[in-house]
């Protein structure tokens, strides 16, 4: 059975207006440290490039973080062989 992580982001726009985004991401079978810091810094960079599109920034952030983690995991598995 494959586990899934759920990411929920909320942005207050104006009085009475909020933007919410919910994303599901496959969980990798490994333990990583610093992923929250990586996510926050990458999200900040994408929001700088696309300040009016939270959904796009979130999708790009999740894609970037997943790519970094997959490469890290692949490298670690090669090193252990």
N, CA, C and O atoms as a GROMACS GRO file, in nm:
protein
  324
    1UNK      N    1   0.084  -0.118   0.000
    1UNK     CA    2   0.000   0.000   0.000
    1UNK      C    3   0.089   0.125   0.000
    1UNK      O    4   0.182   0.136   0.080
    2UNK      N    5   0.062   0.216  -0.087
    2UNK     CA    6   0.140   0.340  -0.098
    2UNK      C    7   0.077   0.448  -0.012
    2UNK      O    8  -0.043   0.474  -0.022
    3UNK      N    9   0.158   0.511   0.073
    3UNK     CA   10   0.108   0.619   0.157
    3UNK      C   11   0.112   0.752   0.083
    3UNK      O   12   0.194   0.772  -0.007
    4UNK      N   13   0.023   0.841   0.122
    4UNK     CA   14   0.013   0.971   0.059
    4UNK      C   15   0.022   1.080   0.165
    4UNK      O   16  -0.039   1.070   0.271
    5UNK      N   17   0.098   1.184   0.135
    5UNK     CA   18   0.103   1.303   0.220
    5UNK      C   19   0.003   1.404   0.166
    5UNK      O   20  -0.014   1.416   0.045
    6UNK      N   21  -0.062   1.475   0.255
    6UNK     CA   22  -0.156   1.578   0.214
    6UNK      C   23  -0.100   1.713   0.257
    6UNK      O   24  -0.064   1.733   0.373
    7UNK      N   25  -0.092   1.805   0.163
    7UNK     CA   26  -0.041   1.940   0.189
    7UNK      C   27  -0.159   2.035   0.178
    7UNK      O   28  -0.232   2.035   0.079
    8UNK      N   29  -0.177   2.116   0.280
    8UNK     CA   30  -0.286   2.214   0.280
    8UNK      C   31  -0.226   2.352   0.303
    8UNK      O   32  -0.153   2.373   0.401
    9UNK      N   33  -0.256   2.444   0.214
    9UNK     CA   34  -0.208   2.582   0.226
    9UNK      C   35  -0.328   2.675   0.223
    9UNK      O   36  -0.425   2.651   0.151
   10UNK      N   37  -0.320   2.781   0.300
   10UNK     CA   38  -0.429   2.878   0.304
   10UNK      C   39  -0.368   3.018   0.298
   10UNK      O   40  -0.266   3.045   0.361
   11UNK      N   41  -0.434   3.105   0.223
   11UNK     CA   42  -0.386   3.242   0.207
   11UNK      C   43  -0.501   3.337   0.231
   11UNK      O   44  -0.606   3.326   0.166
   12UNK      N   45  -0.483   3.430   0.322
   12UNK     CA   46  -0.583   3.534   0.347
   12UNK      C   47  -0.561   3.643   0.242
   12UNK      O   48  -0.452   3.699   0.233
   13UNK      N   49  -0.665   3.672   0.164
   13UNK     CA   50  -0.653   3.770   0.058
   13UNK      C   51  -0.706   3.905   0.106
   13UNK      O   52  -0.630   4.001   0.115
   14UNK      N   53  -0.833   3.913   0.135
   14UNK     CA   54  -0.896   4.033   0.190
   14UNK      C   55  -1.002   3.988   0.289
   14UNK      O   56  -1.025   3.868   0.307
   15UNK      N   57  -1.066   4.083   0.352
   15UNK     CA   58  -1.171   4.050   0.449
   15UNK      C   59  -1.275   3.956   0.384
   15UNK      O   60  -1.341   3.993   0.287
   16UNK      N   61  -1.286   3.838   0.439
   16UNK     CA   62  -1.384   3.742   0.389
   16UNK      C   63  -1.337   3.658   0.272
   16UNK      O   64  -1.410   3.571   0.227
   17UNK      N   65  -1.217   3.682   0.222
   17UNK     CA   66  -1.166   3.604   0.109
   17UNK      C   67  -1.041   3.527   0.149
   17UNK      O   68  -0.944   3.583   0.200
   18UNK      N   69  -1.046   3.397   0.125
   18UNK     CA   70  -0.932   3.309   0.148
   18UNK      C   71  -0.911   3.223   0.024
   18UNK      O   72  -1.005   3.192  -0.048
   19UNK      N   73  -0.788   3.187   0.002
   19UNK     CA   74  -0.758   3.090  -0.103
   19UNK      C   75  -0.698   2.968  -0.035
   19UNK      O   76  -0.603   2.980   0.043
   20UNK      N   77  -0.753   2.853  -0.064
   20UNK     CA   78  -0.705   2.728  -0.005
   20UNK      C   79  -0.662   2.632  -0.114
   20UNK      O   80  -0.725   2.623  -0.220
   21UNK      N   81  -0.554   2.562  -0.088
   21UNK     CA   82  -0.502   2.464  -0.183
   21UNK      C   83  -0.475   2.335  -0.107
   21UNK      O   84  -0.414   2.336   0.000
   22UNK      N   85  -0.519   2.225  -0.165
   22UNK     CA   86  -0.496   2.092  -0.107
   22UNK      C   87  -0.429   2.008  -0.214
   22UNK      O   88  -0.479   1.997  -0.327
   23UNK      N   89  -0.316   1.948  -0.178
   23UNK     CA   90  -0.243   1.864  -0.272
   23UNK      C   91  -0.211   1.731  -0.206
   23UNK      O   92  -0.186   1.724  -0.086
   24UNK      N   93  -0.212   1.625  -0.286
   24UNK     CA   94  -0.172   1.493  -0.238
   24UNK      C   95  -0.043   1.454  -0.308
   24UNK      O   96  -0.029   1.468  -0.430
   25UNK      N   97   0.052   1.405  -0.228
   25UNK     CA   98   0.184   1.372  -0.280
   25UNK      C   99   0.220   1.232  -0.231
   25UNK      O  100   0.202   1.202  -0.113
   26UNK      N  101   0.271   1.146  -0.320
   26UNK     CA  102   0.313   1.013  -0.275
   26UNK      C  103   0.429   1.024  -0.175
   26UNK      O  104   0.524   1.099  -0.196
   27UNK      N  105   0.420   0.948  -0.066
   27UNK     CA  106   0.524   0.950   0.036
   27UNK      C  107   0.636   0.855  -0.004
   27UNK      O  108   0.611   0.740  -0.042
   28UNK      N  109   0.758   0.904   0.004
   28UNK     CA  110   0.873   0.820  -0.024
   28UNK      C  111   0.905   0.737   0.098
   28UNK      O  112   0.885   0.781   0.211
   29UNK      N  113   0.954   0.617   0.076
   29UNK     CA  114   0.985   0.526   0.186
   29UNK      C  115   1.125   0.555   0.241
   29UNK      O  116   1.217   0.475   0.226
   30UNK      N  117   1.138   0.671   0.305
   30UNK     CA  118   1.266   0.713   0.362
   30UNK      C  119   1.240   0.825   0.461
   30UNK      O  120   1.133   0.886   0.464
   31UNK      N  121   1.341   0.852   0.543
   31UNK     CA  122   1.333   0.961   0.639
   31UNK      C  123   1.433   1.068   0.597
   31UNK      O  124   1.551   1.039   0.575
   32UNK      N  125   1.385   1.191   0.586
   32UNK     CA  126   1.470   1.303   0.547
   32UNK      C  127   1.464   1.410   0.656
   32UNK      O  128   1.364   1.420   0.727
   33UNK      N  129   1.568   1.488   0.668
   33UNK     CA  130   1.566   1.603   0.758
   33UNK      C  131   1.577   1.730   0.673
   33UNK      O  132   1.638   1.729   0.566
   34UNK      N  133   1.518   1.837   0.722
   34UNK     CA  134   1.529   1.965   0.654
   34UNK      C  135   1.428   1.985   0.542
   34UNK      O  136   1.438   2.083   0.468
   35UNK      N  137   1.332   1.895   0.528
   35UNK     CA  138   1.237   1.908   0.417
   35UNK      C  139   1.145   2.029   0.436
   35UNK      O  140   1.104   2.090   0.338
   36UNK      N  141   1.113   2.063   0.559
   36UNK     CA  142   1.030   2.182   0.583
   36UNK      C  143   1.104   2.309   0.543
   36UNK      O  144   1.045   2.400   0.484
   37UNK      N  145   1.232   2.316   0.576
   37UNK     CA  146   1.314   2.432   0.536
   37UNK      C  147   1.326   2.440   0.384
   37UNK      O  148   1.317   2.547   0.325
   38UNK      N  149   1.347   2.324   0.321
   38UNK     CA  150   1.357   2.319   0.175
   38UNK      C  151   1.225   2.364   0.112
   38UNK      O  152   1.225   2.445   0.020
   39UNK      N  153   1.114   2.311   0.163
   39UNK     CA  154   0.982   2.347   0.110
   39UNK      C  155   0.958   2.498   0.123
   39UNK      O  156   0.915   2.562   0.027
   40UNK      N  157   0.986   2.553   0.239
   40UNK     CA  158   0.962   2.696   0.262
   40UNK      C  159   1.047   2.783   0.170
   40UNK      O  160   0.996   2.880   0.114
   41UNK      N  161   1.174   2.750   0.154
   41UNK     CA  162   1.261   2.833   0.070
   41UNK      C  163   1.223   2.822  -0.078
   41UNK      O  164   1.226   2.922  -0.150
   42UNK      N  165   1.188   2.703  -0.122
   42UNK     CA  166   1.149   2.686  -0.262
   42UNK      C  167   1.015   2.755  -0.288
   42UNK      O  168   0.996   2.816  -0.393
   43UNK      N  169   0.922   2.744  -0.194
   43UNK     CA  170   0.793   2.813  -0.209
   43UNK      C  171   0.814   2.964  -0.218
   43UNK      O  172   0.751   3.031  -0.300
   44UNK      N  173   0.901   3.017  -0.135
   44UNK     CA  174   0.931   3.160  -0.140
   44UNK      C  175   0.985   3.201  -0.277
   44UNK      O  176   0.947   3.304  -0.332
   45UNK      N  177   1.074   3.118  -0.331
   45UNK     CA  178   1.131   3.148  -0.463
   45UNK      C  179   1.024   3.144  -0.572
   45UNK      O  180   1.021   3.232  -0.658
   46UNK      N  181   0.936   3.044  -0.569
   46UNK     CA  182   0.830   3.035  -0.670
   46UNK      C  183   0.727   3.146  -0.652
   46UNK      O  184   0.675   3.197  -0.751
   47UNK      N  185   0.698   3.185  -0.529
   47UNK     CA  186   0.604   3.296  -0.508
   47UNK      C  187   0.664   3.428  -0.556
   47UNK      O  188   0.590   3.517  -0.600
   48UNK      N  189   0.794   3.442  -0.548
   48UNK     CA  190   0.860   3.561  -0.601
   48UNK      C  191   0.843   3.569  -0.753
   48UNK      O  192   0.820   3.676  -0.809
   49UNK      N  193   0.855   3.452  -0.820
   49UNK     CA  194   0.839   3.448  -0.966
   49UNK      C  195   0.694   3.461  -1.010
   49UNK      O  196   0.665   3.516  -1.116
   50UNK      N  197   0.601   3.409  -0.927
   50UNK     CA  198   0.457   3.409  -0.960
   50UNK      C  199   0.377   3.459  -0.840
   50UNK      O  200   0.307   3.381  -0.776
   51UNK      N  201   0.387   3.589  -0.809
   51UNK     CA  202   0.325   3.641  -0.686
   51UNK      C  203   0.173   3.634  -0.683
   51UNK      O  204   0.114   3.640  -0.576
   52UNK      N  205   0.109   3.622  -0.797
   52UNK     CA  206  -0.037   3.620  -0.801
   52UNK      C  207  -0.096   3.483  -0.829
   52UNK      O  208  -0.215   3.470  -0.856
   53UNK      N  209  -0.012   3.379  -0.822
   53UNK     CA  210  -0.061   3.245  -0.854
   53UNK      C  211  -0.010   3.144  -0.750
   53UNK      O  212   0.089   3.075  -0.771
   54UNK      N  213  -0.081   3.138  -0.638
   54UNK     CA  214  -0.043   3.048  -0.529
   54UNK      C  215  -0.046   2.902  -0.573
   54UNK      O  216   0.042   2.824  -0.537
   55UNK      N  217  -0.147   2.865  -0.651
   55UNK     CA  218  -0.158   2.725  -0.695
   55UNK      C  219  -0.037   2.683  -0.779
   55UNK      O  220   0.019   2.576  -0.757
   56UNK      N  221   0.002   2.767  -0.873
   56UNK     CA  222   0.119   2.736  -0.956
   56UNK      C  223   0.245   2.728  -0.871
   56UNK      O  224   0.326   2.637  -0.889
   57UNK      N  225   0.262   2.821  -0.779
   57UNK     CA  226   0.380   2.820  -0.692
   57UNK      C  227   0.384   2.693  -0.607
   57UNK      O  228   0.491   2.636  -0.587
   58UNK      N  229   0.270   2.650  -0.558
   58UNK     CA  230   0.264   2.528  -0.476
   58UNK      C  231   0.295   2.405  -0.559
   58UNK      O  232   0.372   2.318  -0.516
   59UNK      N  233   0.237   2.396  -0.678
   59UNK     CA  234   0.264   2.282  -0.764
   59UNK      C  235   0.412   2.275  -0.801
   59UNK      O  236   0.472   2.167  -0.798
   60UNK      N  237   0.471   2.387  -0.834
   60UNK     CA  238   0.613   2.391  -0.869
   60UNK      C  239   0.700   2.356  -0.748
   60UNK      O  240   0.802   2.288  -0.762
   61UNK      N  241   0.659   2.402  -0.631
   61UNK     CA  242   0.734   2.371  -0.509
   61UNK      C  243   0.733   2.222  -0.479
   61UNK      O  244   0.837   2.163  -0.454
   62UNK      N  245   0.615   2.163  -0.483
   62UNK     CA  246   0.604   2.018  -0.455
   62UNK      C  247   0.684   1.940  -0.558
   62UNK      O  248   0.752   1.843  -0.523
   63UNK      N  249   0.677   1.979  -0.683
   63UNK     CA  250   0.753   1.910  -0.788
   63UNK      C  251   0.903   1.921  -0.763
   63UNK      O  252   0.976   1.822  -0.777
   64UNK      N  253   0.949   2.039  -0.727
   64UNK     CA  254   1.091   2.061  -0.700
   64UNK      C  255   1.138   1.978  -0.580
   64UNK      O  256   1.241   1.911  -0.587
   65UNK      N  257   1.062   1.984  -0.471
   65UNK     CA  258   1.100   1.910  -0.350
   65UNK      C  259   1.100   1.760  -0.377
   65UNK      O  260   1.191   1.689  -0.333
   66UNK      N  261   0.999   1.710  -0.447
   66UNK     CA  262   0.994   1.566  -0.480
   66UNK      C  263   1.116   1.526  -0.564
   66UNK      O  264   1.175   1.421  -0.541
   67UNK      N  265   1.154   1.610  -0.659
   67UNK     CA  266   1.270   1.579  -0.743
   67UNK      C  267   1.398   1.574  -0.660
   67UNK      O  268   1.480   1.484  -0.678
   68UNK      N  269   1.414   1.670  -0.569
   68UNK     CA  270   1.533   1.671  -0.482
   68UNK      C  271   1.536   1.546  -0.394
   68UNK      O  272   1.641   1.483  -0.380
   69UNK      N  273   1.423   1.510  -0.335
   69UNK     CA  274   1.418   1.393  -0.247
   69UNK      C  275   1.440   1.264  -0.325
   69UNK      O  276   1.509   1.174  -0.275
   70UNK      N  277   1.385   1.253  -0.444
   70UNK     CA  278   1.406   1.132  -0.524
   70UNK      C  279   1.552   1.117  -0.564
   70UNK      O  280   1.607   1.006  -0.561
   71UNK      N  281   1.615   1.228  -0.602
   71UNK     CA  282   1.758   1.222  -0.637
   71UNK      C  283   1.842   1.187  -0.514
   71UNK      O  284   1.937   1.109  -0.524
   72UNK      N  285   1.807   1.244  -0.400
   72UNK     CA  286   1.879   1.215  -0.276
   72UNK      C  287   1.866   1.067  -0.241
   72UNK      O  288   1.965   1.002  -0.206
   73UNK      N  289   1.745   1.014  -0.250
   73UNK     CA  290   1.720   0.874  -0.218
   73UNK      C  291   1.794   0.782  -0.315
   73UNK      O  292   1.854   0.684  -0.273
   74UNK      N  293   1.792   0.813  -0.444
   74UNK     CA  294   1.863   0.732  -0.543
   74UNK      C  295   2.012   0.732  -0.516
   74UNK      O  296   2.077   0.628  -0.527
   75UNK      N  297   2.067   0.847  -0.482
   75UNK     CA  298   2.210   0.857  -0.452
   75UNK      C  299   2.244   0.775  -0.327
   75UNK      O  300   2.344   0.703  -0.324
   76UNK      N  301   2.162   0.785  -0.225
   76UNK     CA  302   2.186   0.711  -0.101
   76UNK      C  303   2.180   0.560  -0.125
   76UNK      O  304   2.259   0.486  -0.068
   77UNK      N  305   2.088   0.516  -0.207
   77UNK     CA  306   2.076   0.373  -0.236
   77UNK      C  307   2.196   0.322  -0.314
   77UNK      O  308   2.240   0.208  -0.293
   78UNK      N  309   2.250   0.404  -0.406
   78UNK     CA  310   2.371   0.365  -0.480
   78UNK      C  311   2.491   0.354  -0.387
   78UNK      O  312   2.573   0.264  -0.401
   79UNK      N  313   2.500   0.446  -0.291
   79UNK     CA  314   2.613   0.448  -0.197
   79UNK      C  315   2.611   0.326  -0.106
   79UNK      O  316   2.717   0.282  -0.060
   80UNK      N  317   2.494   0.272  -0.079
   80UNK     CA  318   2.481   0.159   0.015
   80UNK      C  319   2.506   0.025  -0.053
   80UNK      O  320   2.516  -0.077   0.016
   81UNK      N  321   2.517   0.023  -0.182
   81UNK     CA  322   2.538  -0.104  -0.254
   81UNK      C  323   2.681  -0.146  -0.255
   81UNK      O  324   2.715  -0.250  -0.311
   0.00000   0.00000   0.00000
